[in-house]
Amino acid sequence: MWQILKRYPRAYLWSVLLHLALLVLMFTGVDWLMRNQEVGAFENMIQARMNATPDIERRIEALRASAPPPKPAPEPQPRAETLPEPPPKESPEPEKAAPTPEQLAAERRAAEKRAAAEQARAEAERQAALERQAAEERQRQAAQEAERQAEAKRQAERQAELEAKRAADLAAQRAEQEARRKAEDEIRRKVAAEAKRRAAEEAQRRAEQEERRRQAAEAKRQAEAERELREAEERARREAAQAEAEAKRQAQLEAERRAAEQARRQAELDEQRRQEQERQAQERREAEARERELQAALEAETAREQRALDTVQRQRMAATRAQLASKWVPAIQSRIRQFWLRPPSSAVGSEAVVNLRLEPGGQVVPDSVHVIEGSGNAAFDQSVVVAIYKASPLPVPDGAEFEMFKDFNFVFKP
């Protein structure tokens, strides 16, 4: 993650800001504490007409049943007989007359009318109250229905907003994942390239170490061979000196013995001379045999040393050829690959061994390229021959190092 931040700081910053904005919208766009609103408030007043449903009818009947019963109307009193009114008496001063039966009846009728009017008014007020309660109930239910519809609309809007937020979050997450994936792919590619480079450096270092070890071993073998040669020469000189000293000592002893024998055995001189001659002849034969053995040993030692020198010389030549091949054969291989066209029928991993002859400067001798070991595909073998002729001149060394490239076998691997 730290590497992604260092490499893509702007993308990382935008991702963090987008997540923070989504969190702010989530916490501020949703009313977590929904407040109850009074039904019938001015801002929620809705003009609606509601038909009487069975539920409303049942409520109205329940309200009517719970209302107090109306007062019974007073029973009508028997009307008194109407008497003729006496003529009014004239008096100088008016006096309050006593109520007459007609007046009492009129007052009673007026009271009855007032009672009936009061009862009708109470009934009207009760009906009006019932109607108001029914209207309020209808208005309350209409308001509840409108509130439910508004709440459903708000819920739909919030759901749409949440869906849009989730879609935006998903798009942001996908963009972030894509950016992270690209960053991780880039990191893996760099790690692989670094590992490849280190592997190549390690291979080169090991090759150099192997070459140094091989050169050190070659120098050690050469020194060992020279040391053995010097030791053999020294042993041969010591053995020759010892043989010569032994021969001188034997000669001196023989002369002394012959003088003593001649002095002691004068009478037997002829016999002694004959025996001496035989002995000397035997000694000469033995000396010659020893000399021949010594010569044979010297010749065998010389031959062994010569074989060791020949082996060292061949190893040096082989090492020189291998070094030249490791230096120039890859260059020749690369040069030929530049002009080689893969046939459609060739299989992966095909290779062919060809023999070719070169002139100084790397020119391919005409008609000198021949397939020694084919790949099993004639088109592939012919494409290699054509590529060699097209690649002429080939990169080769100058001077004495060119000798091994005059006529050599070459393995072509695509």
C-alpha positions as CSV (number, residue, x, y, z in Angstrom):
1,M,0.0,0.0,0.0
2,W,2.8,2.4,0.8
3,Q,4.4,1.7,-2.6
4,I,1.1,2.4,-4.3
5,L,0.8,5.7,-2.4
6,K,4.3,6.7,-3.4
7,R,3.7,5.8,-7.0
8,Y,0.1,7.1,-7.4
9,P,-0.4,9.8,-4.8
10,R,-3.1,11.6,-6.8
11,A,-5.2,8.6,-7.4
12,Y,-4.9,7.6,-3.7
13,L,-5.9,11.1,-2.6
14,W,-8.9,11.1,-4.8
15,S,-10.0,7.7,-3.5
16,V,-9.8,8.9,0.1
17,L,-11.7,12.1,-0.6
18,L,-14.4,10.1,-2.5
19,H,-14.9,7.8,0.5
20,L,-15.1,10.7,2.9
21,A,-17.7,12.4,0.7
22,L,-19.8,9.3,0.6
23,L,-19.6,8.9,4.4
24,V,-20.7,12.6,4.9
25,L,-23.6,12.1,2.5
26,M,-24.6,8.9,4.2
27,F,-24.8,10.6,7.7
28,T,-26.3,13.9,6.6
29,G,-28.7,12.7,3.9
30,V,-30.7,10.3,6.1
31,D,-32.9,11.6,8.9
32,W,-32.0,9.1,11.6
33,L,-34.3,10.7,14.2
34,M,-37.6,10.9,12.3
35,R,-39.9,13.4,14.2
36,N,-43.6,12.8,14.6
37,Q,-45.5,15.5,12.9
38,E,-49.0,16.6,14.0
39,V,-51.7,15.5,11.7
40,G,-53.5,18.5,10.5
41,A,-50.6,21.0,10.8
42,F,-50.7,23.8,8.3
43,E,-47.7,22.7,6.3
44,N,-49.2,19.2,6.0
45,M,-52.8,20.4,5.1
46,I,-54.0,18.6,2.1
47,Q,-57.3,19.2,0.2
48,A,-58.8,15.8,-0.1
49,R,-62.2,14.2,-0.3
50,M,-62.7,10.9,1.3
51,N,-65.6,8.6,0.6
52,A,-67.4,7.0,3.5
53,T,-65.9,3.5,4.0
54,P,-67.4,0.7,6.1
55,D,-64.8,1.5,8.8
56,I,-65.9,5.1,8.9
57,E,-69.5,4.1,9.0
58,R,-68.8,1.8,11.9
59,R,-67.0,4.6,13.8
60,I,-70.0,7.1,13.2
61,E,-72.4,4.5,14.5
62,A,-70.2,4.0,17.5
63,L,-70.1,7.7,18.2
64,R,-73.9,8.0,17.8
65,A,-74.4,5.1,20.2
66,S,-72.1,6.7,22.8
67,A,-73.9,10.1,22.6
68,P,-76.5,10.9,25.4
69,P,-80.1,10.2,24.4
70,P,-82.2,13.3,23.6
71,K,-84.5,14.6,26.3
72,P,-88.1,13.5,25.8
73,A,-90.5,16.2,24.7
74,P,-92.9,17.3,27.5
75,E,-96.4,15.8,27.2
76,P,-99.0,18.4,25.9
77,Q,-101.3,19.6,28.7
78,P,-105.0,19.5,28.1
79,R,-106.1,22.7,26.6
80,A,-108.5,24.6,28.8
81,E,-111.8,25.8,27.5
82,T,-111.5,29.2,26.0
83,L,-113.7,31.7,27.9
84,P,-114.7,34.9,26.4
85,E,-112.5,37.6,27.6
86,P,-114.2,40.2,29.6
87,P,-114.0,43.7,28.3
88,P,-111.1,45.6,29.7
89,K,-111.9,47.9,32.5
90,E,-110.8,51.3,32.1
91,S,-109.0,52.7,35.0
92,P,-107.1,55.8,35.3
93,E,-103.9,53.8,36.3
94,P,-102.9,50.5,34.7
95,E,-102.5,47.6,37.0
96,K,-100.8,44.2,36.3
97,A,-103.5,41.8,35.5
98,A,-103.3,38.1,36.6
99,P,-102.4,35.6,33.9
100,T,-105.3,34.2,32.2
101,P,-105.6,30.5,31.2
102,E,-105.0,31.5,27.6
103,Q,-101.9,33.3,28.6
104,L,-100.8,30.3,30.6
105,A,-101.5,28.1,27.6
106,A,-99.6,30.4,25.3
107,E,-96.7,30.5,27.7
108,R,-96.9,26.7,27.9
109,R,-96.9,26.3,24.2
110,A,-94.0,28.8,23.9
111,A,-92.1,26.8,26.6
112,E,-92.9,23.6,24.6
113,K,-91.6,25.3,21.4
114,R,-88.5,26.5,23.2
115,A,-87.9,23.0,24.6
116,A,-88.5,21.4,21.2
117,A,-86.2,24.1,19.7
118,E,-83.6,23.4,22.4
119,Q,-83.9,19.6,21.8
120,A,-83.6,20.2,18.0
121,R,-80.6,22.5,18.6
122,A,-79.0,19.9,20.9
123,E,-79.7,17.1,18.3
124,A,-78.3,19.4,15.6
125,E,-75.2,20.1,17.7
126,R,-74.8,16.4,18.4
127,Q,-75.2,15.6,14.7
128,A,-72.8,18.4,13.9
129,A,-70.3,17.1,16.5
130,L,-70.7,13.6,14.9
131,E,-70.2,15.1,11.5
132,R,-67.2,17.1,12.7
133,Q,-65.7,13.9,14.3
134,A,-66.3,11.9,11.1
135,A,-64.8,14.7,9.0
136,E,-61.9,15.0,11.4
137,E,-61.5,11.2,11.2
138,R,-61.7,11.3,7.4
139,Q,-59.3,14.2,7.4
140,R,-56.9,12.4,9.8
141,Q,-57.0,9.2,7.6
142,A,-56.5,11.3,4.5
143,A,-53.6,13.1,6.2
144,Q,-52.2,9.7,7.2
145,E,-52.6,8.4,3.7
146,A,-51.0,11.5,2.3
147,E,-48.2,11.2,4.9
148,R,-47.8,7.5,4.0
149,Q,-47.6,8.4,0.4
150,A,-45.2,11.2,1.0
151,E,-43.1,8.9,3.3
152,A,-43.2,6.2,0.6
153,K,-42.0,8.8,-1.9
154,R,-39.3,10.0,0.5
155,Q,-38.3,6.4,1.1
156,A,-38.2,5.8,-2.6
157,E,-36.1,8.9,-3.1
158,R,-33.8,7.9,-0.2
159,Q,-33.6,4.3,-1.7
160,A,-32.8,5.8,-5.1
161,E,-30.1,8.0,-3.4
162,L,-28.8,5.0,-1.6
163,E,-28.7,3.0,-4.8
164,A,-26.9,5.8,-6.6
165,K,-24.5,6.1,-3.6
166,R,-24.0,2.3,-3.7
167,A,-23.4,2.4,-7.4
168,A,-21.0,5.3,-7.0
169,D,-19.2,3.4,-4.2
170,L,-19.1,0.3,-6.3
171,A,-17.7,2.3,-9.2
172,A,-15.2,3.9,-6.9
173,Q,-14.3,0.6,-5.4
174,R,-13.9,-0.9,-8.9
175,A,-11.8,2.0,-10.0
176,E,-9.7,1.7,-6.8
177,Q,-9.4,-2.1,-7.3
178,E,-8.4,-1.6,-10.9
179,A,-5.8,1.0,-9.9
180,R,-4.6,-1.2,-7.2
181,R,-4.4,-4.2,-9.6
182,K,-2.5,-2.1,-12.2
183,A,-0.1,-0.9,-9.5
184,E,0.4,-4.5,-8.2
185,D,0.9,-5.7,-11.8
186,E,3.5,-3.0,-12.3
187,I,5.2,-3.9,-9.0
188,R,5.2,-7.6,-9.9
189,R,6.6,-6.8,-13.4
190,K,9.4,-4.7,-11.8
191,V,10.1,-7.4,-9.3
192,A,10.2,-10.0,-12.0
193,A,12.5,-7.8,-14.1
194,E,14.7,-7.2,-11.1
195,A,14.8,-10.9,-10.3
196,K,15.7,-11.7,-13.9
197,R,18.4,-9.1,-13.9
198,R,19.8,-10.4,-10.6
199,A,19.6,-14.0,-12.0
200,A,21.5,-12.9,-15.1
201,E,24.1,-11.1,-13.0
202,E,24.4,-14.2,-10.7
203,A,24.8,-16.5,-13.7
204,Q,27.5,-14.2,-15.1
205,R,29.2,-14.1,-11.8
206,R,29.1,-17.9,-11.5
207,A,30.4,-18.3,-15.0
208,E,33.3,-15.9,-14.2
209,Q,34.0,-17.8,-11.0
210,E,33.9,-21.1,-12.8
211,E,36.3,-19.7,-15.5
212,R,38.6,-18.5,-12.8
213,R,38.5,-21.9,-11.0
214,R,39.1,-23.6,-14.3
215,Q,42.1,-21.4,-15.1
216,A,43.5,-21.9,-11.6
217,A,43.0,-25.7,-11.9
218,E,44.7,-25.6,-15.4
219,A,47.6,-23.6,-14.0
220,K,47.8,-26.0,-11.1
221,R,47.8,-29.0,-13.4
222,Q,50.5,-27.4,-15.6
223,A,52.7,-26.6,-12.5
224,E,52.2,-30.2,-11.3
225,A,53.2,-31.6,-14.7
226,E,56.3,-29.4,-14.8
227,R,57.2,-30.4,-11.3
228,E,56.9,-34.1,-12.1
229,L,59.0,-33.6,-15.2
230,R,61.7,-31.9,-13.1
231,E,61.6,-34.6,-10.5
232,A,61.9,-37.3,-13.2
233,E,64.9,-35.6,-14.7
234,E,66.5,-35.3,-11.3
235,R,65.8,-39.0,-10.6
236,A,67.4,-39.9,-13.9
237,R,70.5,-37.8,-13.2
238,R,70.8,-39.3,-9.7
239,E,70.4,-42.8,-11.0
240,A,73.0,-42.2,-13.8
241,A,75.5,-40.8,-11.3
242,Q,74.9,-43.7,-8.9
243,A,75.4,-46.2,-11.7
244,E,78.6,-44.5,-12.8
245,A,79.9,-44.4,-9.2
246,E,79.0,-48.0,-8.8
247,A,80.7,-48.9,-12.0
248,K,83.9,-47.1,-10.9
249,R,83.8,-48.7,-7.5
250,Q,83.3,-52.1,-9.0
251,A,86.1,-51.5,-11.4
252,Q,88.5,-50.5,-8.6
253,L,87.5,-53.5,-6.5
254,E,87.9,-55.7,-9.5
255,A,91.4,-54.3,-10.2
256,E,92.5,-54.8,-6.6
257,R,91.1,-58.3,-6.6
258,R,92.9,-59.1,-9.8
259,A,96.2,-57.8,-8.4
260,A,95.8,-59.8,-5.2
261,E,94.8,-62.9,-7.1
262,Q,97.7,-62.6,-9.4
263,A,100.1,-62.2,-6.5
264,R,98.7,-65.1,-4.6
265,R,98.0,-67.5,-7.5
266,Q,101.0,-67.2,-9.8
267,A,100.9,-70.9,-10.5
268,E,97.3,-70.9,-11.4
269,L,97.7,-67.8,-13.6
270,D,96.3,-69.4,-16.8
271,E,93.4,-70.8,-14.9
272,Q,92.8,-67.6,-13.1
273,R,93.1,-65.6,-16.4
274,R,90.6,-67.9,-18.0
275,Q,88.3,-67.6,-15.0
276,E,88.9,-63.9,-14.9
277,Q,88.0,-63.5,-18.5
278,E,84.9,-65.5,-18.0
279,R,84.0,-63.4,-15.0
280,Q,84.7,-60.2,-16.8
281,A,82.6,-61.3,-19.7
282,Q,79.8,-62.1,-17.2
283,E,80.2,-58.8,-15.6
284,R,80.2,-57.1,-18.9
285,R,77.0,-58.8,-19.8
286,E,75.4,-57.9,-16.4
287,A,76.6,-54.3,-16.8
288,E,75.2,-54.2,-20.2
289,A,71.9,-55.7,-18.9
290,R,71.8,-53.1,-16.2
291,E,72.6,-50.4,-18.6
292,R,69.8,-51.6,-20.9
293,E,67.3,-51.7,-18.0
294,L,68.4,-48.2,-17.0
295,Q,68.0,-47.0,-20.6
296,A,64.6,-48.7,-20.9
297,A,63.5,-47.0,-17.6
298,L,64.7,-43.7,-18.8
299,E,62.9,-44.1,-22.1
300,A,59.7,-45.2,-20.3
301,E,60.0,-42.2,-18.0
302,T,60.6,-39.9,-20.9
303,A,57.7,-41.4,-22.8
304,R,55.4,-40.9,-19.8
305,E,56.5,-37.4,-19.4
306,Q,56.0,-36.8,-23.1
307,R,52.5,-38.2,-22.8
308,A,51.8,-35.9,-19.8
309,L,53.0,-32.9,-21.8
310,D,50.9,-34.0,-24.8
311,T,47.8,-34.3,-22.5
312,V,48.5,-30.9,-21.1
313,Q,48.9,-29.4,-24.5
314,R,45.7,-31.0,-25.8
315,Q,43.8,-29.7,-22.7
316,R,45.2,-26.3,-23.3
317,M,44.1,-26.4,-26.9
318,A,40.6,-27.7,-26.0
319,A,40.3,-24.9,-23.4
320,T,41.3,-22.4,-26.0
321,R,38.8,-23.7,-28.5
322,A,36.1,-23.8,-25.9
323,Q,36.9,-20.2,-24.9
324,L,36.8,-19.1,-28.5
325,A,33.6,-21.0,-29.1
326,S,31.9,-19.4,-26.1
327,K,32.9,-16.0,-27.3
328,W,32.1,-16.2,-31.1
329,V,29.5,-19.0,-31.4
330,P,26.7,-16.9,-29.7
331,A,27.5,-14.0,-32.0
332,I,27.3,-16.3,-35.0
333,Q,24.0,-17.7,-33.7
334,S,22.6,-14.2,-33.2
335,R,23.6,-13.1,-36.6
336,I,22.0,-16.1,-38.3
337,R,18.8,-15.7,-36.2
338,Q,18.4,-12.2,-37.7
339,F,18.0,-13.7,-41.2
340,W,16.2,-16.9,-40.3
341,L,12.4,-17.3,-41.0
342,R,10.6,-20.0,-39.1
343,P,8.7,-22.4,-41.5
344,P,5.0,-22.9,-40.6
345,S,5.5,-26.7,-40.2
346,S,8.5,-26.5,-37.8
347,A,8.0,-27.6,-34.2
348,V,9.1,-25.8,-31.1
349,G,12.5,-26.9,-29.9
350,S,13.8,-28.1,-33.3
351,E,17.5,-27.9,-33.9
352,A,19.9,-28.9,-36.7
353,V,23.7,-29.5,-36.9
354,V,25.3,-28.0,-40.1
355,N,28.9,-28.0,-41.4
356,L,30.2,-24.8,-43.0
357,R,33.5,-23.4,-44.2
358,L,34.5,-19.8,-43.9
359,E,37.0,-17.5,-45.4
360,P,39.0,-14.9,-43.5
361,G,36.6,-12.1,-42.7
362,G,33.7,-14.4,-42.1
363,Q,32.6,-15.0,-45.7
364,V,30.7,-18.3,-46.2
365,V,32.4,-20.4,-48.9
366,P,29.7,-21.0,-51.6
367,D,28.1,-24.5,-51.5
368,S,30.0,-25.4,-48.3
369,V,27.0,-25.5,-45.9
370,H,25.7,-29.1,-45.4
371,V,23.3,-30.5,-42.8
372,I,25.1,-33.1,-40.7
373,E,22.2,-33.9,-38.2
374,G,18.8,-32.8,-39.4
375,S,15.8,-31.9,-37.2
376,G,13.5,-34.3,-39.0
377,N,11.8,-31.4,-40.8
378,A,13.3,-30.7,-44.2
379,A,11.8,-27.2,-44.4
380,F,13.4,-26.3,-41.1
381,D,16.8,-27.6,-42.2
382,Q,16.6,-25.8,-45.5
383,S,15.6,-22.5,-43.7
384,V,18.8,-22.8,-41.6
385,V,21.0,-23.2,-44.7
386,V,19.4,-20.2,-46.4
387,A,19.7,-18.1,-43.3
388,I,23.5,-18.9,-43.0
389,Y,24.1,-17.8,-46.6
390,K,22.0,-14.6,-46.1
391,A,23.9,-13.9,-42.8
392,S,27.4,-13.9,-44.6
393,P,29.8,-12.5,-43.6
394,L,29.6,-14.0,-40.1
395,P,31.4,-12.5,-37.0
396,V,34.7,-14.4,-36.6
397,P,38.1,-13.6,-35.0
398,D,41.2,-12.6,-36.9
399,G,44.7,-14.1,-37.0
400,A,45.5,-17.5,-35.6
401,E,42.1,-17.7,-33.8
402,F,40.4,-17.9,-37.1
403,E,41.8,-21.4,-37.8
404,M,39.1,-23.2,-35.9
405,F,36.4,-21.5,-37.9
406,K,37.7,-22.4,-41.4
407,D,35.8,-25.7,-41.2
408,F,33.5,-26.4,-38.2
409,N,30.1,-27.8,-37.2
410,F,27.5,-25.5,-36.0
411,V,24.3,-26.3,-33.9
412,F,21.4,-24.0,-34.8
413,K,18.7,-23.5,-32.1
414,P,16.0,-20.9,-32.7
